[in-house]
Amino acid sequence: MCSYTVKWKRAASSVFIREAGTLMDEAGYEIGNLDATLILQRPKISPHKDTVRSNLSKLLGADPSVVNLRAKTHENVKSLGENRSIAADTVILLMKK
């Protein structure tokens, strides 16, 4: 098994996000805007939206005002719609500090 595989094996998603934030910071960039769309049937995200946004902004060292989060369903199609998986589409605008 490759060393990078061992390093990330069973790591929480927050570890990946924090690492991305560290690499971004070390390269001299900051988040100008983050737009994330979660694709899942359940759980409903709306009751947790503010908490997820807050956690993302903290993990990435970004102002919460530049983090946008929304969710949509996959209309019961394939594994996403059958509650067997979730997906996220994210676009981030990076700006030089």
BARO-436459 format. One record per atom (N, C-alpha, C): residue number from 1; atom name; x negated, y, z negated; chain; residue in one letter. Coordinates in steps of 0.02 Angstrom, whole numbers. Each point is the difference from the previous one (the first is absolute). Layout:
BEGIN
 pos site     px     py     pz unit code
 NUM   CA      X      Y      Z    A    A
...
This chain:
BEGIN
 pos site     px     py     pz unit code
   1    N    -42    -59      0    A    M
   1   CA     42     59      0    A    M
   1    C    -45     62      0    A    M
   2    N     17     50     40    A    C
   2   CA    -39     61      4    A    C
   2    C      3     38    -65    A    C
   3    N    -53     38    -15    A    S
   3   CA     -2     38    -63    A    S
   3    C     56     51     -5    A    S
   4    N     19     31     56    A    Y
   4   CA     54     49     -3    A    Y
   4    C     67    -34    -14    A    Y
   5    N      8    -62     22    A    T
   5   CA     61    -38    -14    A    T
   5    C      5    -15    -74    A    T
   6    N    -55    -20    -30    A    V
   6   CA     -1    -15    -71    A    V
   6    C     14     64    -40    A    V
   7    N    -28     55     21    A    K
   7   CA      9     64    -35    A    K
   7    C     74     19     -3    A    K
   8    N     37    -11     53    A    W
   8   CA     69     23      3    A    W
   8    C     52    -55    -15    A    W
   9    N    -22    -61    -11    A    K
   9   CA     46    -55    -12    A    K
   9    C     43     15    -62    A    K
  10    N     65     -6      9    A    R
  10   CA     50      9    -52    A    R
  10    C      0     71    -30    A    R
  11    N    -28     47     35    A    A
  11   CA     -1     69    -25    A    A
  11    C     69     32      7    A    A
  12    N     18     41    -48    A    A
  12   CA     63     37      3    A    A
  12    C     -4     52     55    A    A
  13    N     56     17     29    A    S
  13   CA      0     50     54    A    S
  13    C    -28     67    -24    A    S
  14    N      9     15    -63    A    S
  14   CA    -27     63    -27    A    S
  14    C    -76      3      6    A    S
  15    N    -33    -57     -3    A    V
  15   CA    -73     -2      7    A    V
  15    C    -20     22     71    A    V
  16    N     36    -23     50    A    F
  16   CA    -14     19     70    A    F
  16    C     12     75     10    A    F
  17    N     55     25    -28    A    I
  17   CA     17     70      8    A    I
  17    C    -53     44    -34    A    I
  18    N    -19    -19    -61    A    R
  18   CA    -51     39    -36    A    R
  18    C    -66     -1     38    A    R
  19    N    -19    -57     28    A    E
  19   CA    -62     -5     39    A    E
  19    C      3     44     62    A    E
  20    N     57      1     33    A    A
  20   CA      7     43     59    A    A
  20    C     -7     73    -20    A    A
  21    N     29     19    -57    A    G
  21   CA     -7     68    -24    A    G
  21    C    -71     18    -16    A    G
  22    N    -37    -46    -29    A    T
  22   CA    -70     11    -17    A    T
  22    C    -41     10     64    A    T
  23    N      9    -44     49    A    L
  23   CA    -36      6     63    A    L
  23    C     16     66     35    A    L
  24    N     62     19     -2    A    M
  24   CA     21     63     31    A    M
  24    C    -34     59    -34    A    M
  25    N      0     -1    -66    A    D
  25   CA    -31     54    -39    A    D
  25    C    -76      4     13    A    D
  26    N    -32    -58      0    A    E
  26   CA    -72     -2     12    A    E
  26    C    -19     25     70    A    E
  27    N     45     -9     47    A    A
  27   CA    -12     23     69    A    A
  27    C     17     74      9    A    A
  28    N     26     32    -54    A    G
  28   CA     15     71      3    A    G
  28    C     68     18     28    A    G
  29    N     47    -45     -8    A    Y
  29   CA     68     12     25    A    Y
  29    C     50      1    -57    A    Y
  30    N     57     31     14    A    E
  30   CA     56     -1    -46    A    E
  30    C     64    -10     42    A    E
  31    N     53    -20    -34    A    I
  31   CA     62    -13     36    A    I
  31    C     37     65     12    A    I
  32    N     14     13     63    A    G
  32   CA     41     58     19    A    G
  32    C     73    -18     -2    A    G
  33    N     15    -63     18    A    N
  33   CA     69    -24      1    A    N
  33    C     -1    -76      3    A    N
  34    N     43    -32    -38    A    L
  34   CA      8    -73      2    A    L
  34    C     74    -15      9    A    L
  35    N     16    -39     50    A    D
  35   CA     69    -19     13    A    D
  35    C      3    -76      3    A    D
  36    N     35    -30    -48    A    A
  36   CA      5    -73     -4    A    A
  36    C     73    -22      6    A    A
  37    N     10    -52     40    A    T
  37   CA     66    -30      7    A    T
  37    C     -5    -73    -22    A    T
  38    N     37    -18    -51    A    L
  38   CA      3    -69    -23    A    L
  38    C     58    -34     36    A    L
  39    N    -12    -61     24    A    I
  39   CA     51    -37     37    A    I
  39    C     15    -63    -40    A    I
  40    N     59     -2    -30    A    L
  40   CA     19    -56    -43    A    L
  40    C     75      0    -11    A    L
  41    N     27    -58    -15    A    Q
  41   CA     71     -6    -16    A    Q
  41    C     12     17    -74    A    Q
  42    N    -41    -28    -43    A    R
  42   CA      5     10    -72    A    R
  42    C    -69      1    -30    A    R
  43    N    -11     33    -54    A    P
  43   CA     48     40    -39    A    P
  43    C     14     67     32    A    P
  44    N     52     31    -20    A    K
  44   CA     15     68     23    A    K
  44    C    -54     46    -29    A    K
  45    N    -29     41     41    A    I
  45   CA    -56     43    -20    A    I
  45    C     24     65    -32    A    I
  46    N     58     24     18    A    S
  46   CA     21     67    -22    A    S
  46    C     -6     11    -75    A    S
  47    N     17    -48    -44    A    P
  47   CA     -8     13    -71    A    P
  47    C    -74      5    -22    A    P
  48    N    -45    -24     41    A    H
  48   CA    -71     -2    -17    A    H
  48    C    -43     48     42    A    H
  49    N     32     36     45    A    K
  49   CA    -36     41     49    A    K
  49    C    -48     50    -33    A    K
  50    N     23     37    -50    A    D
  50   CA    -43     50    -33    A    D
  50    C    -59    -33    -35    A    D
  51    N     11    -57    -30    A    T
  51   CA    -55    -36    -34    A    T
  51    C    -52    -24     50    A    T
  52    N     23    -28     56    A    V
  52   CA    -46    -25     51    A    V
  52    C    -40     58     30    A    V
  53    N     34     55     15    A    R
  53   CA    -34     60     27    A    R
  53    C    -53     25    -49    A    R
  54    N     18      3    -63    A    S
  54   CA    -46     23    -52    A    S
  54    C    -60    -46     -5    A    S
  55    N     12    -65      0    A    N
  55   CA    -55    -48     -4    A    N
  55    C    -46      5     60    A    N
  56    N     28      6     60    A    L
  56   CA    -41      7     60    A    L
  56    C    -43     63     -3    A    L
  57    N     30     55    -20    A    S
  57   CA    -39     62     -3    A    S
  57    C    -56     -4    -51    A    S
  58    N     13    -32    -57    A    K
  58   CA    -53     -8    -51    A    K
  58    C    -56    -46     24    A    K
  59    N     19    -56     30    A    L
  59   CA    -51    -47     25    A    L
  59    C    -44     31     53    A    L
  60    N     29     43     41    A    L
  60   CA    -37     30     55    A    L
  60    C    -28     69    -16    A    L
  61    N     15     26    -59    A    G
  61   CA    -23     66    -19    A    G
  61    C     31     55     42    A    G
  62    N     62    -10     21    A    A
  62   CA     35     48     43    A    A
  62    C     54     36    -39    A    A
  63    N     15     60     20    A    D
  63   CA     55     37    -29    A    D
  63    C     65    -36     19    A    D
  64    N     46    -11    -48    A    P
  64   CA     63    -35     16    A    P
  64    C     40     34     56    A    P
  65    N     -9     64      9    A    S
  65   CA     39     36     51    A    S
  65    C    -19    -21     72    A    S
  66    N    -57    -32      9    A    V
  66   CA    -21    -22     67    A    V
  66    C     15    -73     13    A    V
  67    N     32    -33    -49    A    V
  67   CA     16    -72      6    A    V
  67    C     75     -8     13    A    V
  68    N     17    -29     56    A    N
  68   CA     70    -12     17    A    N
  68    C     12    -76      4    A    N
  69    N     54    -22    -30    A    L
  69   CA     16    -72     -2    A    L
  69    C     73     -9     20    A    L
  70    N     11    -49     43    A    R
  70   CA     69    -18     18    A    R
  70    C      2    -76      9    A    R
  71    N     61    -26      1    A    A
  71   CA      8    -72      9    A    A
  71    C     56    -13     50    A    A
  72    N     -6    -57     34    A    K
  72   CA     53    -21     45    A    K
  72    C      2    -76      0    A    K
  73    N     56    -26     23    A    T
  73   CA      7    -73      4    A    T
  73    C    -18    -22     70    A    T
  74    N     -5    -65      8    A    H
  74   CA    -16    -28     66    A    H
  74    C     61    -36     28    A    H
  75    N     59     20    -26    A    E
  75   CA     64    -25     25    A    E
  75    C      4    -76      3    A    E
  76    N    -25    -33    -52    A    N
  76   CA      4    -73     -6    A    N
  76    C    -33    -38     57    A    N
  77    N    -51     29     31    A    V
  77   CA    -34    -32     56    A    V
  77    C    -67    -28    -24    A    V
  78    N    -13    -62     17    A    K
  78   CA    -63    -35    -15    A    K
  78    C    -16      3    -74    A    K
  79    N    -63    -11    -18    A    S
  79   CA    -19     -5    -71    A    S
  79    C     12     64    -39    A    S
  80    N     -8     58     33    A    L
  80   CA     12     63    -35    A    L
  80    C     73      7    -21    A    L
  81    N     45    -21     42    A    G
  81   CA     71      5    -15    A    G
  81    C     26    -57    -42    A    G
  82    N    -39    -51     -8    A    E
  82   CA     20    -59    -39    A    E
  82    C    -30      1    -70    A    E
  83    N    -26     57    -22    A    N
  83   CA    -30      7    -67    A    N
  83    C    -61    -44    -11    A    N
  84    N    -34    -20     53    A    R
  84   CA    -60    -40     -7    A    R
  84    C    -64     41      5    A    R
  85    N      6     63     20    A    S
  85   CA    -59     42      6    A    S
  85    C     22     74      0    A    S
  86    N    -49     43     -9    A    I
  86   CA     10     72      8    A    I
  86    C    -56     27     43    A    I
  87    N     10     59     26    A    A
  87   CA    -52     33     41    A    A
  87    C     -1     74    -16    A    A
  88    N    -54     32     17    A    A
  88   CA     -6     72     -9    A    A
  88    C    -35     30     61    A    A
  89    N     28     53     26    A    D
  89   CA    -31     39     53    A    D
  89    C    -22     65    -32    A    D
  90    N    -63     17      6    A    T
  90   CA    -25     60    -33    A    T
  90    C    -43     40     49    A    T
  91    N     11     65      1    A    V
  91   CA    -40     46     39    A    V
  91    C    -28     52    -48    A    V
  92    N    -66     10      4    A    I
  92   CA    -32     48    -45    A    I
  92    C    -40     50     42    A    I
  93    N     11     64    -14    A    L
  93   CA    -39     53     30    A    L
  93    C    -57     16    -49    A    L
  94    N    -62    -12     21    A    L
  94   CA    -58     17    -41    A    L
  94    C    -27     67     21    A    L
  95    N    -21     38    -50    A    M
  95   CA    -29     66     12    A    M
  95    C    -68      5    -34    A    M
  96    N    -47     33     33    A    K
  96   CA    -65     12    -32    A    K
  96    C     11     45    -60    A    K
  97    N    -36    -14    -55    A    K
  97   CA      5     41    -60    A    K
  97    C    -32     67     11    A    K
